[in-house]
Amino acid sequence: MKGAFTDAIANKKGLFEVADEGTIFLDEISELPLLMQVKLLRVLQDKEFKRVGGTDDIRVDVRIISATNKDLEEAVREKRFREDLFYRLNVIQIKLPPLRERREDVPLLATHFLKRYSEELNKNIMTISPEALRILLNYEFPGNVRELQILLKGPLP
C-alpha cells in the first residue's frame, strides 16, 4: 500500500492478487524462511491476505506449483520446513531425476536452448556439432538443466 514503507509511492498488486484464479509457481520453495512459510500457509488455508500496510482482507483463488532440488521430507524432519505447509503443497508430487540420470533428454533440451538463444541473440546457429553433442552427453551436469542452459547461451553479450 502507498506509504507502507519508504519507496511505496503507489498501491501495487502483489503476486497472489495478480494470480487470482490462476497459478503461481514458487521455485526453490525449500529456501523459504520459516516466518514466510507461516504466512504462505495462512494464504493457502484461508485463501486471503492483507497487503503490506493494508487492513482489508483480499480473497484469492490460486493454484500453487512449487519446486525444489532439496529433500523436503528431510527438511521437515530437521525442522527447516513446516510439516503442515509440506502436506498442503505435496498434493501431487512429480519427481524429476537430475539430467545426468536422463541423458536422452540432453539433445532435445540442447536443441531447444540453442534455438531460443540463437533467436534472442540474433545468431544463426541451428545445429549442434556431433563432437559438441558427444561432450554434452558425457558431462555430469552438477548444475542440472540450468547449467546446460547457461552453457548454450554462452558468454553474455
Contacts in CASP RR format, 6 or more apart in sequence:
PFRMAT RR
TARGET T0000
AUTHOR 0000-0000-0000
METHOD contacts of the structure
MODEL  1
MKGAFTDAIANKKGLFEVADEGTIFLDEISELPLLMQVKLLRVLQDKEFK
RVGGTDDIRVDVRIISATNKDLEEAVREKRFREDLFYRLNVIQIKLPPLR
ERREDVPLLATHFLKRYSEELNKNIMTISPEALRILLNYEFPGNVRELQI
LLKGPLP
1 8 0 8 1.000
1 11 0 8 1.000
1 51 0 8 1.000
1 52 0 8 1.000
1 53 0 8 1.000
1 54 0 8 1.000
2 8 0 8 1.000
2 9 0 8 1.000
2 10 0 8 1.000
2 11 0 8 1.000
3 9 0 8 1.000
3 53 0 8 1.000
4 51 0 8 1.000
4 52 0 8 1.000
4 53 0 8 1.000
4 54 0 8 1.000
5 52 0 8 1.000
8 52 0 8 1.000
11 51 0 8 1.000
14 51 0 8 1.000
15 24 0 8 1.000
16 24 0 8 1.000
16 43 0 8 1.000
16 49 0 8 1.000
16 58 0 8 1.000
16 60 0 8 1.000
16 62 0 8 1.000
17 51 0 8 1.000
17 58 0 8 1.000
17 60 0 8 1.000
19 60 0 8 1.000
19 62 0 8 1.000
20 60 0 8 1.000
20 61 0 8 1.000
20 62 0 8 1.000
21 61 0 8 1.000
21 62 0 8 1.000
22 61 0 8 1.000
22 62 0 8 1.000
22 63 0 8 1.000
23 62 0 8 1.000
23 63 0 8 1.000
23 64 0 8 1.000
23 65 0 8 1.000
24 62 0 8 1.000
24 63 0 8 1.000
24 64 0 8 1.000
24 65 0 8 1.000
25 65 0 8 1.000
25 66 0 8 1.000
25 67 0 8 1.000
26 32 0 8 1.000
26 40 0 8 1.000
26 64 0 8 1.000
26 65 0 8 1.000
26 66 0 8 1.000
26 67 0 8 1.000
27 66 0 8 1.000
27 67 0 8 1.000
28 67 0 8 1.000
28 68 0 8 1.000
28 69 0 8 1.000
29 66 0 8 1.000
29 67 0 8 1.000
29 68 0 8 1.000
29 72 0 8 1.000
29 89 0 8 1.000
30 68 0 8 1.000
30 69 0 8 1.000
30 70 0 8 1.000
30 72 0 8 1.000
30 75 0 8 1.000
30 80 0 8 1.000
30 81 0 8 1.000
31 68 0 8 1.000
32 40 0 8 1.000
32 81 0 8 1.000
34 80 0 8 1.000
34 82 0 8 1.000
37 81 0 8 1.000
37 82 0 8 1.000
37 85 0 8 1.000
38 82 0 8 1.000
39 49 0 8 1.000
40 85 0 8 1.000
41 82 0 8 1.000
41 84 0 8 1.000
41 85 0 8 1.000
41 88 0 8 1.000
42 49 0 8 1.000
43 49 0 8 1.000
43 60 0 8 1.000
43 62 0 8 1.000
44 64 0 8 1.000
44 85 0 8 1.000
44 88 0 8 1.000
44 89 0 8 1.000
45 88 0 8 1.000
47 59 0 8 1.000
47 60 0 8 1.000
47 61 0 8 1.000
47 62 0 8 1.000
48 57 0 8 1.000
48 58 0 8 1.000
48 59 0 8 1.000
48 60 0 8 1.000
49 57 0 8 1.000
49 58 0 8 1.000
49 60 0 8 1.000
50 56 0 8 1.000
50 57 0 8 1.000
50 58 0 8 1.000
51 58 0 8 1.000
64 89 0 8 1.000
66 89 0 8 1.000
69 144 0 8 1.000
72 81 0 8 1.000
72 86 0 8 1.000
72 90 0 8 1.000
73 86 0 8 1.000
75 81 0 8 1.000
75 86 0 8 1.000
76 82 0 8 1.000
76 83 0 8 1.000
76 86 0 8 1.000
98 141 0 8 1.000
98 144 0 8 1.000
99 105 0 8 1.000
99 106 0 8 1.000
99 109 0 8 1.000
99 141 0 8 1.000
99 143 0 8 1.000
99 144 0 8 1.000
99 145 0 8 1.000
99 148 0 8 1.000
100 140 0 8 1.000
100 141 0 8 1.000
103 137 0 8 1.000
106 133 0 8 1.000
106 136 0 8 1.000
106 137 0 8 1.000
106 148 0 8 1.000
107 128 0 8 1.000
107 133 0 8 1.000
107 136 0 8 1.000
107 137 0 8 1.000
109 145 0 8 1.000
109 148 0 8 1.000
109 149 0 8 1.000
110 128 0 8 1.000
110 133 0 8 1.000
110 136 0 8 1.000
110 148 0 8 1.000
110 152 0 8 1.000
111 128 0 8 1.000
113 148 0 8 1.000
113 149 0 8 1.000
113 152 0 8 1.000
113 153 0 8 1.000
114 125 0 8 1.000
114 126 0 8 1.000
114 127 0 8 1.000
114 128 0 8 1.000
114 152 0 8 1.000
115 126 0 8 1.000
117 123 0 8 1.000
117 152 0 8 1.000
117 153 0 8 1.000
117 154 0 8 1.000
118 124 0 8 1.000
118 125 0 8 1.000
118 126 0 8 1.000
121 153 0 8 1.000
121 157 0 8 1.000
128 136 0 8 1.000
136 148 0 8 1.000
136 151 0 8 1.000
141 147 0 8 1.000
141 148 0 8 1.000
END
